[in-house]
């Protein structure tokens, strides 16, 4: 009886593993411009400027922004106003981390650091965040919980920001894909 139960459990476990692997989206190379190529899940659509500005108010339009069919999971490529002419990576990392900590009511860093992509160094932060709701404003009382992976590429004239985010409840489903997308970025 124990052998049958363990074989049944093993079989169900294998089916679960196969189904989880099958659910991982296929990533396709997508050219942002002549210098930047990213990996985006197949079937994602490019956001237009109106869609992006409605969801992510910013003075600058992104170089590119993509979203899934439900408009829940997003990836964007932006140019930051912040310049690092001396490319001081450690100082920039501290600055960007401080900025992220101030954007949200609570931030839990999953991973952070500096790594090389090709011959270029990128600063990255993988984290979950919370923005507290406003109890006095109808429809805005619940906190907003997000999973994000942000990567900064320093240049002498500009900083390129790659950003992936989704609701925190979708983190288990998208975390591996976000990591694959970020490590798959190519910049000339």
JOHU-V884204 format. One record per pair of residues at least 6 apart in sequence whose ideal C-beta (glycine too) atoms are under 8 Angstrom apart, sorted by sequence separation. I is the first residue (numbers start at 1). J is the second residue. If there is no record, write none. Layout:
# JOHU-V884204
i:I j:J
i:I j:J
This chain:
# JOHU-V884204
i:31 j:37
i:32 j:38
i:52 j:58
i:56 j:62
i:67 j:73
i:68 j:74
i:101 j:107
i:115 j:121
i:116 j:122
i:134 j:140
i:135 j:141
i:153 j:159
i:30 j:37
i:67 j:74
i:84 j:91
i:100 j:107
i:114 j:121
i:115 j:122
i:133 j:140
i:134 j:141
i:152 j:159
i:153 j:160
i:29 j:37
i:30 j:38
i:47 j:55
i:53 j:61
i:66 j:74
i:67 j:75
i:84 j:92
i:114 j:122
i:133 j:141
i:152 j:160
i:153 j:161
i:166 j:174
i:29 j:38
i:30 j:39
i:52 j:61
i:56 j:65
i:65 j:74
i:66 j:75
i:114 j:123
i:115 j:124
i:133 j:142
i:152 j:161
i:153 j:162
i:29 j:39
i:30 j:40
i:52 j:62
i:65 j:75
i:66 j:76
i:82 j:92
i:113 j:123
i:114 j:124
i:133 j:143
i:151 j:161
i:152 j:162
i:164 j:174
i:28 j:39
i:65 j:76
i:113 j:124
i:132 j:143
i:133 j:144
i:150 j:161
i:151 j:162
i:27 j:39
i:28 j:40
i:49 j:61
i:64 j:76
i:65 j:77
i:112 j:124
i:131 j:143
i:150 j:162
i:151 j:163
i:166 j:178
i:27 j:40
i:28 j:41
i:52 j:65
i:64 j:77
i:82 j:95
i:111 j:124
i:112 j:125
i:130 j:143
i:131 j:144
i:150 j:163
i:27 j:41
i:28 j:42
i:51 j:65
i:62 j:76
i:63 j:77
i:111 j:125
i:112 j:126
i:130 j:144
i:149 j:163
i:150 j:164
i:164 j:178
i:26 j:41
i:27 j:42
i:47 j:62
i:62 j:77
i:63 j:78
i:97 j:112
i:111 j:126
i:112 j:127
i:130 j:145
i:148 j:163
i:149 j:164
i:25 j:41
i:26 j:42
i:51 j:67
i:55 j:71
i:62 j:78
i:63 j:79
i:109 j:125
i:110 j:126
i:129 j:145
i:130 j:146
i:148 j:164
i:149 j:165
i:25 j:42
i:109 j:126
i:110 j:127
i:128 j:145
i:129 j:146
i:148 j:165
i:164 j:181
i:25 j:43
i:46 j:64
i:47 j:65
i:56 j:74
i:60 j:78
i:109 j:127
i:110 j:128
i:128 j:146
i:147 j:165
i:164 j:182
i:46 j:65
i:47 j:66
i:55 j:74
i:60 j:79
i:93 j:112
i:108 j:127
i:128 j:147
i:129 j:148
i:146 j:165
i:147 j:166
i:46 j:66
i:47 j:67
i:51 j:71
i:56 j:76
i:58 j:78
i:107 j:127
i:108 j:128
i:127 j:147
i:128 j:148
i:146 j:166
i:147 j:167
i:162 j:182
i:45 j:66
i:60 j:81
i:93 j:114
i:107 j:128
i:108 j:129
i:127 j:148
i:146 j:167
i:147 j:168
i:44 j:66
i:45 j:67
i:59 j:81
i:107 j:129
i:126 j:148
i:127 j:149
i:145 j:167
i:146 j:168
i:44 j:67
i:106 j:129
i:107 j:130
i:125 j:148
i:126 j:149
i:127 j:150
i:145 j:168
i:147 j:170
i:162 j:185
i:44 j:68
i:45 j:69
i:52 j:76
i:90 j:114
i:106 j:130
i:125 j:149
i:145 j:169
i:147 j:171
i:43 j:68
i:89 j:114
i:100 j:125
i:104 j:129
i:105 j:130
i:124 j:149
i:125 j:150
i:38 j:64
i:40 j:66
i:43 j:69
i:103 j:129
i:104 j:130
i:105 j:131
i:124 j:150
i:125 j:151
i:36 j:63
i:41 j:68
i:47 j:74
i:96 j:123
i:100 j:127
i:104 j:131
i:105 j:132
i:124 j:151
i:147 j:174
i:160 j:187
i:97 j:125
i:123 j:151
i:124 j:152
i:147 j:175
i:47 j:76
i:96 j:125
i:100 j:129
i:122 j:151
i:123 j:152
i:149 j:178
i:33 j:63
i:93 j:123
i:122 j:152
i:149 j:179
i:32 j:63
i:44 j:75
i:92 j:123
i:122 j:153
i:123 j:154
i:147 j:178
i:151 j:182
i:32 j:64
i:89 j:121
i:121 j:153
i:149 j:181
i:120 j:153
i:121 j:154
i:149 j:182
i:30 j:64
i:87 j:121
i:89 j:123
i:151 j:185
i:153 j:187
i:40 j:75
i:30 j:66
i:117 j:153
i:38 j:75
i:105 j:143
i:38 j:77
i:128 j:168
i:36 j:77
i:128 j:171
i:32 j:77
i:100 j:150
i:126 j:178
i:126 j:179
i:96 j:150
i:96 j:152
i:124 j:182
i:92 j:152
i:92 j:154
i:122 j:185
i:89 j:154
i:117 j:183
i:87 j:154
i:92 j:159
i:120 j:187
i:87 j:155
i:117 j:185
i:118 j:186
i:87 j:156
i:117 j:186
i:118 j:187
i:84 j:154
i:117 j:187
i:84 j:155
i:85 j:156
i:80 j:152
i:84 j:156
i:83 j:156
i:83 j:157
i:83 j:158
i:84 j:159
i:83 j:159
i:82 j:159
i:80 j:158
i:79 j:158
i:80 j:159
i:79 j:159
i:80 j:160
i:79 j:160
i:80 j:161
i:78 j:160
i:79 j:161
i:77 j:160
i:78 j:161
i:77 j:161
i:76 j:161
i:77 j:162
i:78 j:163
i:76 j:162
i:77 j:163
i:75 j:162
i:76 j:163
i:75 j:163
i:74 j:163
i:75 j:164
i:74 j:164
i:73 j:164
i:74 j:165
i:73 j:165
i:74 j:166
i:73 j:166
i:72 j:166
i:72 j:167
i:63 j:160
i:73 j:170
i:72 j:170
i:73 j:174
i:75 j:181
i:36 j:160
i:38 j:162
i:41 j:177
i:41 j:181
i:39 j:180
i:40 j:181
i:39 j:181
i:38 j:181
i:39 j:184
i:38 j:184
i:39 j:185
i:38 j:185
i:37 j:185
i:38 j:186
i:36 j:185
i:37 j:186
i:23 j:173
i:27 j:177
i:36 j:186
i:37 j:187
i:36 j:187
i:24 j:176
i:25 j:177
i:35 j:187
i:36 j:188
i:24 j:177
i:27 j:180
i:35 j:188
i:27 j:181
i:34 j:188
i:27 j:184
